[in-house]
Amino acid sequence: MKISWKSESIMWVLLAGMFALAAMTWSWAPERIPVHWNLHGQVDRHGGRFEGLFAIPLAALGIYVLMLLVPRIDPGRANYPGFRGAFTTLRLALVVFLAALYGVMHLWLRGIEVRVGTVVPWLVGAVFVVVGNLLGKVRPNWFVGIRTPWTLSSKESWARTHRVGGWVFVVEGLAFMAAGLIQAAWAFYAACSLLLVGVLGLVVYSYLVWRGDPDKVPPADTLPA
């Protein structure tokens, strides 16, 4: 699958910026750096200097490289050109999300106490909304999308499950954003419960569509000898 150097350059700038910021901050950063916040936006765990400054940049770089390799090793790699734009947008969304989290952490280091309990749910919700808008464009493959035994052996189940899944993810994203505004523990638990129900519902739905598909194909080497 060919990649767009224009879109890749945006991700390279974000990745390089995170590492550059870590390097510039190293000399004056404290030995203990906030790395986790609770539902109320209060710091509940500190990490060492290396963890605090390099964990997120390294994670972002690892995810970026892994997602570049996925189309090369996927048995369904022939389908990737059919959703190249969606796949690129997904990779960009993940890198932007991690870069934004890293920015929030650095604001705390500089004494600017951002409302993490609001900002982070909004960032998570935004990622869900982006993914929801992309799901309907994803073609069958083994790594990206809603992969159940039934979507992987039925084109109809794949297509219909991803269309419904798109709405589920958008609604879930809005739920996380609402939880960030409400700033109550029950709202976060409700959003997480909604996510669990939505995922389980998609699994059941993929099976029901598969069962009614006359053109479903058994996965390789699963037929009786």
VEXGUDO-959727 format. One record per residue (C-alpha): residue in three letters; z, x, y negated. Coordinates in nm, 3 decimals, m for minus. Example, Ala and Ser with C-alpha at 12.3 -4.5 7.8 and 13.67 -1.06 7.14 Angstrom:
2
type=ala; c3=0.780; c1=1.230; c2=0.450
type=ser; c3=0.714; c1=1.367; c2=0.106
REM end
This chain:
225
type=met; c3=0.000; c1=0.000; c2=0.000
type=lys; c3=m0.101; c1=0.141; c2=m0.336
type=ile; c3=0.161; c1=0.158; c2=m0.609
type=ser; c3=0.122; c1=0.114; c2=m0.982
type=trp; c3=0.221; c1=0.431; c2=m1.164
type=lys; c3=0.287; c1=0.226; c2=m1.477
type=ser; c3=0.553; c1=0.014; c2=m1.307
type=glu; c3=0.689; c1=0.313; c2=m1.117
type=ser; c3=0.736; c1=0.508; c2=m1.440
type=ile; c3=0.980; c1=0.244; c2=m1.566
type=met; c3=1.194; c1=0.296; c2=m1.256
type=trp; c3=1.166; c1=0.675; c2=m1.287
type=val; c3=1.291; c1=0.658; c2=m1.646
type=leu; c3=1.588; c1=0.443; c2=m1.543
type=leu; c3=1.676; c1=0.670; c2=m1.251
type=ala; c3=1.639; c1=0.987; c2=m1.456
type=gly; c3=1.841; c1=0.829; c2=m1.737
type=met; c3=2.132; c1=0.755; c2=m1.506
type=phe; c3=2.144; c1=1.111; c2=m1.373
type=ala; c3=2.107; c1=1.252; c2=m1.723
type=leu; c3=2.391; c1=1.035; c2=m1.849
type=ala; c3=2.609; c1=1.150; c2=m1.559
type=ala; c3=2.537; c1=1.514; c2=m1.637
type=met; c3=2.610; c1=1.473; c2=m2.009
type=thr; c3=2.934; c1=1.288; c2=m1.938
type=trp; c3=3.068; c1=1.525; c2=m1.672
type=ser; c3=3.233; c1=1.776; c2=m1.910
type=trp; c3=3.456; c1=1.522; c2=m2.085
type=ala; c3=3.496; c1=1.250; c2=m1.824
type=pro; c3=3.853; c1=1.191; c2=m1.699
type=glu; c3=3.948; c1=1.278; c2=m1.344
type=arg; c3=3.998; c1=0.908; c2=m1.262
type=ile; c3=3.717; c1=0.672; c2=m1.351
type=pro; c3=3.713; c1=0.290; c2=m1.314
type=val; c3=3.482; c1=0.198; c2=m1.025
type=his; c3=3.584; c1=m0.158; c2=m0.937
type=trp; c3=3.703; c1=m0.470; c2=m1.119
type=asn; c3=3.867; c1=m0.787; c2=m0.985
type=leu; c3=3.760; c1=m1.146; c2=m1.050
type=his; c3=3.954; c1=m1.144; c2=m1.377
type=gly; c3=3.764; c1=m0.843; c2=m1.509
type=gln; c3=4.059; c1=m0.607; c2=m1.462
type=val; c3=4.017; c1=m0.260; c2=m1.315
type=asp; c3=4.166; c1=m0.258; c2=m0.965
type=arg; c3=4.036; c1=0.075; c2=m0.835
type=his; c3=3.963; c1=0.418; c2=m0.979
type=gly; c3=3.753; c1=0.690; c2=m0.824
type=gly; c3=3.712; c1=1.061; c2=m0.874
type=arg; c3=3.474; c1=1.209; c2=m1.127
type=phe; c3=3.190; c1=1.257; c2=m0.878
type=glu; c3=3.219; c1=0.905; c2=m0.737
type=gly; c3=3.248; c1=0.748; c2=m1.078
type=leu; c3=2.952; c1=0.931; c2=m1.230
type=phe; c3=2.713; c1=0.976; c2=m0.939
type=ala; c3=2.775; c1=0.698; c2=m0.684
type=ile; c3=2.557; c1=0.439; c2=m0.857
type=pro; c3=2.271; c1=0.678; c2=m0.952
type=leu; c3=2.260; c1=0.812; c2=m0.594
type=ala; c3=2.266; c1=0.458; c2=m0.452
type=ala; c3=1.984; c1=0.355; c2=m0.687
type=leu; c3=1.777; c1=0.659; c2=m0.591
type=gly; c3=1.838; c1=0.596; c2=m0.221
type=ile; c3=1.734; c1=0.231; c2=m0.246
type=tyr; c3=1.427; c1=0.325; c2=m0.447
type=val; c3=1.311; c1=0.586; c2=m0.194
type=leu; c3=1.388; c1=0.360; c2=0.102
type=met; c3=1.186; c1=0.074; c2=m0.042
type=leu; c3=0.895; c1=0.310; c2=m0.105
type=leu; c3=0.901; c1=0.410; c2=0.262
type=val; c3=0.937; c1=0.058; c2=0.404
type=pro; c3=0.568; c1=m0.038; c2=0.372
type=arg; c3=0.471; c1=0.280; c2=0.558
type=ile; c3=0.688; c1=0.216; c2=0.863
type=asp; c3=0.673; c1=m0.163; c2=0.882
type=pro; c3=0.466; c1=m0.293; c2=1.180
type=gly; c3=0.351; c1=m0.565; c2=0.939
type=arg; c3=0.244; c1=m0.319; c2=0.669
type=ala; c3=m0.106; c1=m0.472; c2=0.653
type=asn; c3=0.047; c1=m0.771; c2=0.470
type=tyr; c3=0.210; c1=m0.571; c2=0.191
type=pro; c3=m0.098; c1=m0.559; c2=m0.034
type=gly; c3=m0.083; c1=m0.939; c2=m0.036
type=phe; c3=0.251; c1=m0.936; c2=m0.217
type=arg; c3=0.237; c1=m0.597; c2=m0.387
type=gly; c3=0.329; c1=m0.738; c2=m0.727
type=ala; c3=0.627; c1=m0.930; c2=m0.590
type=phe; c3=0.749; c1=m0.625; c2=m0.397
type=thr; c3=0.722; c1=m0.404; c2=m0.706
type=thr; c3=0.911; c1=m0.660; c2=m0.915
type=leu; c3=1.184; c1=m0.677; c2=m0.652
type=arg; c3=1.228; c1=m0.299; c2=m0.651
type=leu; c3=1.234; c1=m0.293; c2=m1.030
type=ala; c3=1.494; c1=m0.572; c2=m1.041
type=leu; c3=1.726; c1=m0.380; c2=m0.810
type=val; c3=1.697; c1=m0.058; c2=m1.011
type=val; c3=1.753; c1=m0.244; c2=m1.340
type=phe; c3=2.055; c1=m0.420; c2=m1.190
type=leu; c3=2.216; c1=m0.091; c2=m1.083
type=ala; c3=2.130; c1=0.074; c2=m1.415
type=ala; c3=2.295; c1=m0.216; c2=m1.600
type=leu; c3=2.610; c1=m0.185; c2=m1.385
type=tyr; c3=2.614; c1=0.187; c2=m1.460
type=gly; c3=2.585; c1=0.113; c2=m1.829
type=val; c3=2.883; c1=m0.123; c2=m1.812
type=met; c3=3.090; c1=0.146; c2=m1.644
type=his; c3=3.000; c1=0.400; c2=m1.913
type=leu; c3=3.096; c1=0.158; c2=m2.188
type=trp; c3=3.442; c1=0.140; c2=m2.030
type=leu; c3=3.458; c1=0.520; c2=m2.025
type=arg; c3=3.397; c1=0.514; c2=m2.400
type=gly; c3=3.674; c1=0.264; c2=m2.460
type=ile; c3=3.449; c1=m0.042; c2=m2.494
type=glu; c3=3.602; c1=m0.293; c2=m2.253
type=val; c3=3.309; c1=m0.515; c2=m2.165
type=arg; c3=3.393; c1=m0.856; c2=m2.013
type=val; c3=3.304; c1=m0.750; c2=m1.660
type=gly; c3=3.405; c1=m1.088; c2=m1.519
type=thr; c3=3.123; c1=m1.243; c2=m1.723
type=val; c3=2.860; c1=m0.969; c2=m1.735
type=val; c3=2.852; c1=m0.880; c2=m1.363
type=pro; c3=2.814; c1=m1.241; c2=m1.237
type=trp; c3=2.535; c1=m1.287; c2=m1.488
type=leu; c3=2.361; c1=m0.973; c2=m1.361
type=val; c3=2.404; c1=m1.083; c2=m0.999
type=gly; c3=2.282; c1=m1.431; c2=m1.085
type=ala; c3=1.978; c1=m1.289; c2=m1.262
type=val; c3=1.886; c1=m1.089; c2=m0.951
type=phe; c3=1.914; c1=m1.404; c2=m0.739
type=val; c3=1.690; c1=m1.594; c2=m0.981
type=val; c3=1.430; c1=m1.316; c2=m0.976
type=val; c3=1.437; c1=m1.300; c2=m0.595
type=gly; c3=1.410; c1=m1.678; c2=m0.576
type=asn; c3=1.096; c1=m1.672; c2=m0.788
type=leu; c3=0.945; c1=m1.401; c2=m0.566
type=leu; c3=1.023; c1=m1.537; c2=m0.219
type=gly; c3=0.729; c1=m1.777; c2=m0.206
type=lys; c3=0.490; c1=m1.485; c2=m0.261
type=val; c3=0.624; c1=m1.266; c2=0.021
type=arg; c3=0.398; c1=m1.242; c2=0.326
type=pro; c3=0.526; c1=m1.196; c2=0.684
type=asn; c3=0.678; c1=m0.855; c2=0.745
type=trp; c3=0.980; c1=m0.704; c2=0.920
type=phe; c3=1.189; c1=m0.587; c2=0.624
type=val; c3=1.152; c1=m0.809; c2=0.315
type=gly; c3=1.231; c1=m1.177; c2=0.294
type=ile; c3=1.404; c1=m1.435; c2=0.514
type=arg; c3=1.364; c1=m1.283; c2=0.858
type=thr; c3=1.482; c1=m1.499; c2=1.143
type=pro; c3=1.339; c1=m1.504; c2=1.497
type=trp; c3=1.156; c1=m1.822; c2=1.398
type=thr; c3=1.001; c1=m1.711; c2=1.068
type=leu; c3=0.879; c1=m1.394; c2=1.241
type=ser; c3=0.701; c1=m1.589; c2=1.514
type=ser; c3=0.556; c1=m1.876; c2=1.309
type=lys; c3=0.349; c1=m1.846; c2=0.993
type=glu; c3=0.432; c1=m2.206; c2=0.905
type=ser; c3=0.804; c1=m2.143; c2=0.941
type=trp; c3=0.774; c1=m1.827; c2=0.729
type=ala; c3=0.583; c1=m2.002; c2=0.450
type=arg; c3=0.794; c1=m2.317; c2=0.433
type=thr; c3=1.128; c1=m2.139; c2=0.472
type=his; c3=1.043; c1=m1.899; c2=0.189
type=arg; c3=0.935; c1=m2.183; c2=m0.040
type=val; c3=1.265; c1=m2.364; c2=0.017
type=gly; c3=1.453; c1=m2.034; c2=0.007
type=gly; c3=1.315; c1=m1.968; c2=m0.339
type=trp; c3=1.487; c1=m2.280; c2=m0.473
type=val; c3=1.808; c1=m2.195; c2=m0.285
type=phe; c3=1.822; c1=m1.849; c2=m0.443
type=val; c3=1.750; c1=m1.979; c2=m0.793
type=val; c3=2.025; c1=m2.240; c2=m0.764
type=glu; c3=2.262; c1=m1.975; c2=m0.627
type=gly; c3=2.179; c1=m1.746; c2=m0.918
type=leu; c3=2.259; c1=m2.021; c2=m1.167
type=ala; c3=2.585; c1=m2.086; c2=m0.980
type=phe; c3=2.691; c1=m1.723; c2=m1.023
type=met; c3=2.604; c1=m1.736; c2=m1.391
type=ala; c3=2.809; c1=m2.053; c2=m1.432
type=ala; c3=3.100; c1=m1.886; c2=m1.253
type=gly; c3=3.080; c1=m1.599; c2=m1.499
type=leu; c3=3.111; c1=m1.843; c2=m1.788
type=ile; c3=3.392; c1=m2.049; c2=m1.634
type=gln; c3=3.595; c1=m1.737; c2=m1.555
type=ala; c3=3.799; c1=m1.904; c2=m1.280
type=ala; c3=3.856; c1=m1.782; c2=m0.925
type=trp; c3=3.759; c1=m2.119; c2=m0.778
type=ala; c3=3.419; c1=m2.097; c2=m0.947
type=phe; c3=3.343; c1=m1.762; c2=m0.781
type=tyr; c3=3.461; c1=m1.890; c2=m0.443
type=ala; c3=3.244; c1=m2.199; c2=m0.491
type=ala; c3=2.940; c1=m1.983; c2=m0.570
type=cys; c3=3.000; c1=m1.766; c2=m0.263
type=ser; c3=3.050; c1=m2.077; c2=m0.046
type=leu; c3=2.727; c1=m2.220; c2=m0.181
type=leu; c3=2.550; c1=m1.898; c2=m0.087
type=leu; c3=2.686; c1=m1.913; c2=0.269
type=val; c3=2.583; c1=m2.277; c2=0.309
type=gly; c3=2.239; c1=m2.203; c2=0.167
type=val; c3=2.178; c1=m1.909; c2=0.401
type=leu; c3=2.292; c1=m2.102; c2=0.707
type=gly; c3=2.080; c1=m2.397; c2=0.598
type=leu; c3=1.772; c1=m2.173; c2=0.573
type=val; c3=1.833; c1=m2.038; c2=0.923
type=val; c3=1.852; c1=m2.392; c2=1.065
type=tyr; c3=1.550; c1=m2.502; c2=0.861
type=ser; c3=1.341; c1=m2.207; c2=0.986
type=tyr; c3=1.421; c1=m2.310; c2=1.344
type=leu; c3=1.332; c1=m2.675; c2=1.287
type=val; c3=0.996; c1=m2.585; c2=1.132
type=trp; c3=0.927; c1=m2.336; c2=1.412
type=arg; c3=1.003; c1=m2.595; c2=1.678
type=gly; c3=0.741; c1=m2.830; c2=1.535
type=asp; c3=0.472; c1=m2.564; c2=1.486
type=pro; c3=0.204; c1=m2.590; c2=1.758
type=asp; c3=0.066; c1=m2.247; c2=1.660
type=lys; c3=0.388; c1=m2.047; c2=1.692
type=val; c3=0.351; c1=m1.717; c2=1.875
type=pro; c3=0.628; c1=m1.571; c2=2.097
type=pro; c3=0.746; c1=m1.227; c2=1.984
type=ala; c3=0.603; c1=m0.933; c2=2.177
type=asp; c3=0.730; c1=m0.877; c2=2.532
type=thr; c3=0.943; c1=m1.194; c2=2.539
type=leu; c3=0.733; c1=m1.395; c2=2.783
type=pro; c3=0.856; c1=m1.401; c2=3.144
type=ala; c3=0.692; c1=m1.145; c2=3.371
REM end
